[in-house]
């Protein structure tokens, strides 16, 4: 089968809920991937930060193969010899007392929502079914019915009602709006320390610290969704570390498994995690031995290879080089670490043609929120690879390879 055949097959049998670039990938290694025709591409999306450690990292491959030969799934009806060590290592690395393992990021967000609501009723005394959670405009926390209920993106909600109540939406990056929105029934503030899907939006300096102070003063739980921004992506282990903030609840996923297997987790202290009793919440695959073994190896790679420091150093340099490109189409270059957004001016059209131009030159990036080209390569990417990409990127942003 050739590329056209594969594209036709997907068009015939798949729901049309994605608009991917027209490329069929078949192999990956490190920061590079290859299509079925043998063409090589620099991966500048990293599966939305799920492959921070690079494609098929040898240490994670070895851990996965070893565990597949031993045991893959027990369900939580029984214990296994990988989940306990995984949770201990994750808690020790992150500084939290407890972790609850799930699979997808959206599952972990839903877990956090359930936990903070119950905490609100039991610890804060919020009347039954009156708990409120404050969220931000432009947020992205997943695709479940409850999560899309508090999205400000109309296409995420349209036709999926009735929507879940209990959420108050405020402008992102506005600490005064946060304080004004808090009521006696507010249980938590759920936010992204940097909005990735929203267009790589960096909040004002000091926003995270002020949000933490406000929540602490009003007995409101601070809940950080670091599914995309965590585990080294922004140049710190967690993006909240940039302002020395430790949320009451931390949600992680994606790079927690290095792209091998869906693994996510909610982390919190005993007071919050203690709201769960047997039968209250669960997942057949959550904490399974294969996922736990893979996650242990993925965490070790992040630490041993100093991927957060690498992201900070390469990201600072790469962002500076992107800002130096003289293009009439670029409105702004922003980001942290190796999560970088290049915003295209509206008058220059949408970002997708620029992504298509990059693809033709062997660089895979993806548009987000219509106008932003996101650059987020695996954190193992070499500086020489990015230097190579810069020349092509400059030409594409100048319009040389942009399709009409």
C-alpha positions, 0 to 999 in steps of 0.5 A, a space after each residue: 500500500 502507498 500513502 494514498 491507499 492508507 489515507 483512503 483507508 482511514 477516510 473510509 473506516 475512521 470517524 473524521 474527528 482529526 485533521 492530521 497532516 497527510 503523512 503515514 509514519 511507520 518508524 521512529 528513533 530518537 527525535 526522528 520518524 520515517 514515513 512508509 516511503 522512507 522519507 525522514 522527518 524531524 518530529 517537532 510535536 513529540 506526540 503532544 509531549 508524550 515522547 519527551 524521552 524520544 521515540 523508542 528509547 532503548 531503556 524503556 524498550 528494554 523495560 517494556 519487553 522484560 515486563 511483557 515476558 512476565 505479566 501485563 495485567 492483573 486488574 486492581 483486584 490483585 496486587 502486582 510487583 510493579 505498581 507499588 515501586 512505580 508510585 513510590 518513585 513517582 511520589 519521591 520525585 514529585 514530592 507528594 504523599 500519594 498517587 492514584 494511577 490511571 491511563 489517559 490524561 483525561 481520566 486523571 483530570 476526571 479523578 482530580 475533579 471527583 477528589 476535590 469535590 468530595 474533599 469540598 463536601 467532607 473537609 470544607 463543609 460545602 453543601 451537597 452537590 453545590 461544589 464549584 471548580 474555577 477554570 480558565 478560558 482557553 483551557 484544554 483538559 481532555 475530551 470527556 463530557 464533563 471536561 468539555 462542559 467547561 471548555 470555552 471552545 464551542 466546537 468541543 461542546 456543541 451537540 454534546 449536552 446536557 453539559 455538566 454543571 459546577 464550573 466557573 470560567 475566568 480569564 486565564 492569567 488574571 489573578 484578580 478574576 480568580 479571587 473575585 470568582 471564589 465563593 464559599 462553595 469553591 472547592 478548587 481552581 483547575 489550571 494549566 501553568 502554560 496553555 499548550 493546546 490553547 496556543 502556547 499561552 504563557 501567563 504573566 510572571 508571578 501569576 502562579 505564585 499569586 494564584 497559590 496565595 489566593 487559593 491558600 487564603 480561601 481554603 481552595 485547592 490549587 489543581 495543576 494540569 501538567 499532562 503536557 507541561 510536566 516531566 521536563 517539557 518546559 525546562 523544569 521537572 514541572 512547569 509550576 517549578 518556575 515560580 516555586 509553586 507546589 499545587 495541592 493536586 498535580 495531574 500528570 500523564 503523556 511523558 509518564 510512559 515515554 509514549 509506550 503505553 497510556 499511563 497517567 496519575 493524580 498526585 496529592 496529600 493524604 487529606 485529599 487522597 483520603 477521600 477515596 475508599 474501596 469501590 469509590 473509583 477505579 480503572 481495570 488497567 490503572 496501575 497495571 504491571 506493564 504500564 507501571 514498569 514502563 513508567 518507572 523506566 520513563 521517569 528514570 530516563 528523565 532524571 538520568 539524562 537531565 531532560 528538564 535541564 536539556 529542554 531549558 538550555 535548548 529551548 532558550 537558544 531555539 526560541 531566540 533563534 526563532 525570534 530572530 527570523 525576519 518574517 512578515 507573517 510572524 506576530 509572536 514567538 513564545 513559550 518555555 523550554 521546548 514548548 514553543 509557539 509561533 503565532 501567525 498573523 491573521 492577515 497571513 492566513 491560518 497556520 496550517 499551510 506553514 505546517 504543510 510547508 515544513 512537512 515538505 521540508 522534513 519537519 513535522 509540526 502541527 497547528 493549534 488554535 488556527 494561528 499557532 505553529 507549535 514546536 515541541 520536539 522530543 527533549 533528546 533532540 540534538 542541537 545540530 538537528 534544530 540548527 538544520 530545522 531553523 534554516 528550513 523554518 526561516 524559509 517557510 515562515 518567509 513564505 517560500 514554501 507556504 501553499 496558497 
